Amino acid sequence: MTNNTILKVEGLKKYFPVRRGFFQKLIGWIKAVDGVDFEIYKGKTLGLVGESGCGKSTTGMLILKLLEPDEGTIIYQDQDIIGLSQDEMKPLRKEMQIIFQDPFGSLNPRMTVGQSIEEGLRALGVKGHVDRKTRVSNLLEMVGIGPSTADFYPHEFSGGQRQRIGIARALSVKPSLIICDEPVSALDVSIQSQIINLLKELQAQLGLSYLFISHDLTVVGYISDTVAVMYLGHIMEYAPADELYDNPLHPYTLALLSAIPTPDPDDRHELKALAGDVPSPFNPPPGCRFQGRCPLVEARCREEEIELYKVNEEHTVRCWKVIR
């Protein structure tokens, strides 16, 4: 782990038990996250992208220890936090925050905007009422909402404004790392661009690091420095954003990129449609997780676990057929 790394994840796993019957007999495990590795650098953004159900949000929850990992290491600022108790995690809670996907459900409807943001300040130990009010006003102004709205309730705001409030709440405790869990997927396209630009401005201003979780490769490509493509609990491809978009290698990455709409009506690029269905994480196939939908599949892919191969120092791919 280098001095420039704020978070390093290795071999991260989370299996959920499946029980059935009156006595709730254990019949198997849902392999939601199955051996994930990545790094996030200080002041940079890692985009974690993939279809719904691939384990992206679960990965974010594991990093924050809102879910307890089954295996692996999570090293934050040179400290392995896997074995820390809830009490030991408390000092780190202000260092790592989250912006939720649903701007409507993430705010308490019975609390004013100011009260929601003040919660974190109270937890941080800011006792002075005037100091808290000043901090709330500054945060609301920072995210583009008038400080006078601190006494309003969530239902009085639009979706984009609520997400700005969610960002202000995450910033209230002065974090270094923010997990952005699909922060724009519930918003209109025009509002999405405003929120993404706000996140980039705040990153430049405050030196924040982001784990940006999304299924939208267009958004991920705009905001991310590095991209990890996830499928059924595995990282399939991992590379700097520019290289991934210019030189995608894994068939799954190619299919995702081909589905990005283009503004040019004359651009008739080939859509690489995927056949078959996503297999169940309860009973994944032996070998490569992507084998049932892959146009390059061979016997070896069905028989043995496929490892991540190095293309170069920064680019890895979980496919032996595309390595030159």
C-alpha positions as CSV (number, residue, x, y, z in Angstrom):
1,M,0.0,0.0,0.0
2,T,1.5,3.3,-1.1
3,N,1.4,6.6,0.7
4,N,-1.0,7.8,-2.0
5,T,-3.5,5.0,-1.3
6,I,-6.4,5.8,1.1
7,L,-8.2,2.5,0.8
8,K,-7.0,-1.0,-0.2
9,V,-9.4,-4.0,-0.5
10,E,-8.1,-7.5,-0.9
11,G,-9.9,-10.8,-1.1
12,L,-13.2,-9.3,0.1
13,K,-16.0,-11.8,0.5
14,K,-19.6,-11.7,1.7
15,Y,-21.9,-14.8,1.6
16,F,-25.5,-14.6,2.7
17,P,-27.1,-17.8,4.1
18,V,-30.2,-19.3,2.4
19,R,-32.5,-21.2,4.7
20,R,-35.7,-23.1,4.0
21,G,-38.4,-25.0,5.8
22,F,-40.0,-24.8,9.2
23,F,-36.6,-25.3,11.0
24,Q,-34.8,-22.9,8.7
25,K,-32.3,-25.5,7.5
26,L,-29.3,-24.0,5.8
27,I,-29.4,-25.1,2.1
28,G,-26.7,-22.9,0.6
29,W,-25.1,-19.5,0.3
30,I,-25.6,-16.4,-1.9
31,K,-22.1,-15.4,-3.0
32,A,-22.8,-11.6,-3.2
33,V,-19.1,-10.5,-3.1
34,D,-16.6,-13.3,-3.9
35,G,-13.0,-12.2,-3.7
36,V,-12.8,-8.5,-4.7
37,D,-9.6,-6.5,-4.9
38,F,-9.1,-2.8,-5.6
39,E,-7.4,0.4,-4.4
40,I,-8.7,4.0,-4.1
41,Y,-6.1,6.8,-4.2
42,K,-6.2,10.0,-2.3
43,G,-8.2,12.7,-4.0
44,K,-9.3,10.3,-6.8
45,T,-12.4,8.3,-7.8
46,L,-12.8,4.6,-8.4
47,G,-15.9,3.8,-10.4
48,L,-17.5,0.4,-9.6
49,V,-19.8,-0.5,-12.5
50,G,-22.0,-3.5,-13.4
51,E,-25.5,-4.7,-13.7
52,S,-28.0,-4.7,-10.9
53,G,-27.4,-7.6,-8.4
54,C,-23.7,-7.9,-9.2
55,G,-22.6,-7.0,-5.6
56,K,-21.7,-3.3,-6.1
57,S,-23.7,-1.9,-3.2
58,T,-22.9,-4.8,-1.0
59,T,-19.2,-4.0,-1.5
60,G,-19.8,-0.4,-0.4
61,M,-21.6,-1.5,2.7
62,L,-18.7,-3.9,3.6
63,I,-16.2,-1.1,3.3
64,L,-18.2,1.0,5.7
65,K,-18.7,-2.1,7.9
66,L,-22.5,-1.7,7.8
67,L,-22.2,-5.3,6.8
68,E,-19.5,-7.6,8.3
69,P,-17.2,-9.2,5.7
70,D,-16.7,-13.0,5.8
71,E,-13.1,-12.8,4.5
72,G,-10.6,-10.4,3.2
73,T,-8.9,-7.2,4.3
74,I,-10.0,-3.6,4.2
75,I,-7.0,-1.3,4.8
76,Y,-8.0,2.3,5.4
77,Q,-5.2,4.8,5.9
78,D,-2.8,2.0,6.7
79,Q,-5.1,0.4,9.3
80,D,-6.9,-2.9,8.7
81,I,-10.4,-2.3,9.9
82,I,-11.8,-5.8,9.4
83,G,-11.4,-6.9,13.0
84,L,-12.5,-3.6,14.6
85,S,-15.5,-3.6,16.9
86,Q,-18.3,-1.1,16.5
87,D,-16.9,1.0,19.3
88,E,-13.4,0.9,17.7
89,M,-15.0,1.9,14.4
90,K,-16.7,5.0,15.8
91,P,-13.6,7.3,15.4
92,L,-13.4,6.2,11.8
93,R,-17.1,6.8,11.0
94,K,-16.5,10.5,10.4
95,E,-13.7,9.6,8.0
96,M,-15.9,7.5,5.8
97,Q,-19.4,8.6,4.7
98,I,-22.0,7.5,2.2
99,I,-24.4,9.2,-0.2
100,F,-27.4,7.0,-0.8
101,Q,-29.2,6.2,-4.0
102,D,-32.6,7.3,-2.9
103,P,-32.8,11.0,-2.1
104,F,-36.4,10.6,-1.0
105,G,-35.9,7.8,1.4
106,S,-32.5,8.9,2.9
107,L,-33.9,11.9,4.8
108,N,-36.1,11.7,7.8
109,P,-39.4,13.4,6.9
110,R,-39.9,14.5,10.5
111,M,-36.7,16.4,10.7
112,T,-35.8,19.7,9.1
113,V,-32.9,19.8,6.7
114,G,-30.8,21.6,9.4
115,Q,-31.6,19.0,12.0
116,S,-30.6,16.2,9.6
117,I,-27.2,17.8,8.9
118,E,-26.7,18.7,12.5
119,E,-26.9,15.0,13.6
120,G,-23.4,14.3,12.4
121,L,-22.0,17.5,14.0
122,R,-23.5,16.4,17.4
123,A,-21.8,12.9,16.9
124,L,-18.6,14.7,16.2
125,G,-18.8,16.6,19.4
126,V,-19.6,20.1,18.1
127,K,-21.6,21.3,21.1
128,G,-22.1,25.0,20.5
129,H,-25.5,25.7,18.9
130,V,-24.2,28.7,17.1
131,D,-21.3,26.8,15.7
132,R,-23.5,24.0,14.4
133,K,-25.9,26.5,12.8
134,T,-23.0,28.2,11.1
135,R,-21.6,24.9,9.8
136,V,-25.0,23.9,8.5
137,S,-25.4,27.2,6.7
138,N,-21.9,26.9,5.1
139,L,-22.6,23.4,4.0
140,L,-25.9,24.2,2.4
141,E,-24.3,27.1,0.5
142,M,-21.4,24.8,-0.5
143,V,-23.8,22.4,-2.2
144,G,-25.8,25.2,-3.9
145,I,-28.8,25.5,-1.6
146,G,-29.7,28.7,0.2
147,P,-28.8,28.6,3.9
148,S,-32.3,30.0,4.7
149,T,-33.8,26.6,3.7
150,A,-32.3,24.9,6.9
151,D,-35.7,25.1,8.6
152,F,-37.6,23.5,5.6
153,Y,-38.6,19.8,5.6
154,P,-37.6,17.3,2.9
155,H,-40.9,17.2,1.2
156,E,-40.5,20.8,0.3
157,F,-37.5,20.1,-2.0
158,S,-37.1,18.4,-5.4
159,G,-35.2,15.2,-5.9
160,G,-32.0,17.0,-7.0
161,Q,-32.2,19.4,-4.1
162,R,-32.6,16.4,-1.7
163,Q,-29.5,14.8,-3.1
164,R,-27.6,18.0,-2.5
165,I,-28.8,17.9,1.1
166,G,-27.6,14.3,1.3
167,I,-24.2,15.4,0.1
168,A,-24.1,18.2,2.6
169,R,-25.0,15.7,5.4
170,A,-22.1,13.5,4.3
171,L,-19.7,16.4,4.3
172,S,-20.8,17.6,7.7
173,V,-18.2,15.5,9.6
174,K,-15.3,16.4,7.2
175,P,-14.8,12.9,5.7
176,S,-11.9,11.8,3.5
177,L,-13.6,9.0,1.7
178,I,-17.2,9.0,0.4
179,I,-19.1,6.0,-0.9
180,C,-21.4,7.3,-3.6
181,D,-24.0,4.5,-4.0
182,E,-25.8,5.2,-7.3
183,P,-26.2,8.9,-6.3
184,V,-27.8,10.0,-9.6
185,S,-29.8,7.0,-10.8
186,A,-33.1,8.3,-9.4
187,L,-32.7,11.8,-10.9
188,D,-33.5,13.3,-14.3
189,V,-30.7,13.4,-16.8
190,S,-30.3,17.2,-16.6
191,I,-30.1,17.0,-12.8
192,Q,-27.7,14.1,-12.9
193,S,-25.1,16.3,-14.7
194,Q,-25.5,19.0,-12.1
195,I,-24.9,16.6,-9.2
196,I,-21.9,14.9,-10.9
197,N,-20.3,18.3,-11.6
198,L,-21.0,19.3,-7.9
199,L,-19.2,16.1,-6.8
200,K,-16.2,16.9,-9.0
201,E,-16.0,20.5,-7.7
202,L,-16.2,19.3,-4.1
203,Q,-13.5,16.7,-4.7
204,A,-11.1,19.4,-6.2
205,Q,-12.0,21.8,-3.4
206,L,-11.8,19.4,-0.4
207,G,-9.4,16.6,-1.7
208,L,-12.1,13.9,-1.3
209,S,-11.8,10.3,-2.5
210,Y,-14.8,8.6,-3.9
211,L,-16.0,5.1,-4.5
212,F,-18.6,5.8,-7.2
213,I,-21.0,2.9,-7.6
214,S,-23.2,2.9,-10.7
215,H,-24.6,0.9,-13.6
216,D,-24.2,3.8,-16.0
217,L,-20.8,3.6,-17.8
218,T,-21.3,7.1,-19.3
219,V,-21.5,8.7,-15.8
220,V,-18.7,6.5,-14.5
221,G,-16.4,7.4,-17.4
222,Y,-16.9,11.1,-16.7
223,I,-16.2,11.1,-13.0
224,S,-13.8,8.2,-12.5
225,D,-10.0,8.0,-12.6
226,T,-10.0,4.2,-12.4
227,V,-12.9,1.8,-13.2
228,A,-13.6,-1.7,-11.9
229,V,-16.2,-3.7,-13.9
230,M,-18.1,-6.2,-11.7
231,Y,-20.2,-9.2,-12.6
232,L,-21.8,-11.7,-10.2
233,G,-19.4,-10.9,-7.3
234,H,-16.2,-10.8,-9.3
235,I,-14.2,-8.0,-10.7
236,M,-14.0,-8.8,-14.5
237,E,-11.8,-5.9,-15.6
238,Y,-9.9,-3.2,-13.8
239,A,-8.0,-0.3,-15.4
240,P,-7.5,3.5,-15.5
241,A,-10.7,5.0,-17.0
242,D,-9.1,6.3,-20.2
243,E,-7.5,2.9,-20.9
244,L,-10.6,1.0,-20.2
245,Y,-12.7,3.1,-22.5
246,D,-10.1,3.2,-25.3
247,N,-9.0,-0.5,-25.0
248,P,-11.7,-2.6,-23.3
249,L,-10.8,-6.3,-23.3
250,H,-13.3,-8.4,-21.4
251,P,-16.4,-9.4,-23.5
252,Y,-18.7,-8.1,-20.7
253,T,-17.0,-4.7,-20.7
254,L,-17.3,-4.6,-24.5
255,A,-21.0,-5.3,-24.3
256,L,-21.6,-2.7,-21.6
257,L,-19.7,-0.1,-23.7
258,S,-21.6,-0.9,-26.9
259,A,-24.9,-0.2,-25.1
260,I,-23.9,3.4,-24.4
261,P,-26.2,5.6,-26.6
262,T,-24.4,8.1,-28.9
263,P,-25.6,11.6,-29.7
264,D,-24.6,11.2,-33.3
265,P,-27.5,9.8,-35.4
266,D,-25.1,8.7,-38.1
267,D,-23.0,6.6,-35.7
268,R,-24.3,3.1,-36.4
269,H,-22.0,1.3,-33.9
270,E,-22.6,-2.4,-33.4
271,L,-24.6,-3.4,-30.3
272,K,-23.0,-6.4,-28.7
273,A,-26.1,-7.9,-27.2
274,L,-25.6,-10.6,-24.6
275,A,-27.4,-13.9,-24.9
276,G,-28.7,-15.8,-21.9
277,D,-29.5,-14.7,-18.4
278,V,-27.4,-13.7,-15.4
279,P,-26.9,-16.9,-13.4
280,S,-28.0,-17.0,-9.8
281,P,-25.4,-16.0,-7.2
282,F,-26.9,-18.9,-5.1
283,N,-25.7,-21.4,-7.6
284,P,-23.0,-19.9,-9.8
285,P,-21.5,-22.1,-12.5
286,P,-18.1,-23.7,-12.1
287,G,-15.4,-21.8,-13.9
288,C,-15.9,-18.3,-15.3
289,R,-19.1,-16.6,-14.0
290,F,-19.7,-15.1,-17.4
291,Q,-19.5,-18.3,-19.4
292,G,-23.2,-18.6,-20.1
293,R,-23.3,-15.3,-21.9
294,C,-19.8,-15.1,-23.4
295,P,-19.2,-15.3,-27.2
296,L,-15.7,-16.5,-26.6
297,V,-16.5,-19.4,-24.2
298,E,-14.5,-22.6,-24.4
299,A,-14.3,-25.8,-22.4
300,R,-11.6,-24.4,-20.1
301,C,-13.9,-21.5,-19.2
302,R,-16.5,-24.0,-17.8
303,E,-14.0,-26.1,-15.9
304,E,-11.7,-23.9,-13.9
305,E,-11.8,-20.6,-12.0
306,I,-10.4,-17.8,-14.2
307,E,-7.9,-15.5,-12.5
308,L,-7.2,-11.9,-13.1
309,Y,-4.5,-11.6,-15.8
310,K,-2.2,-8.5,-16.0
311,V,-2.3,-6.6,-19.3
312,N,0.1,-4.1,-17.9
313,E,0.9,-2.6,-14.5
314,E,-2.5,-0.9,-14.2
315,H,-4.8,-3.0,-16.4
316,T,-6.1,-6.5,-15.4
317,V,-8.8,-8.7,-16.9
318,R,-10.4,-11.9,-15.9
319,C,-10.2,-13.6,-19.2
320,W,-7.4,-15.8,-20.6
321,K,-8.5,-15.5,-24.2
322,V,-8.1,-11.7,-24.6
323,I,-4.5,-11.6,-23.3
324,R,-2.0,-10.9,-26.1
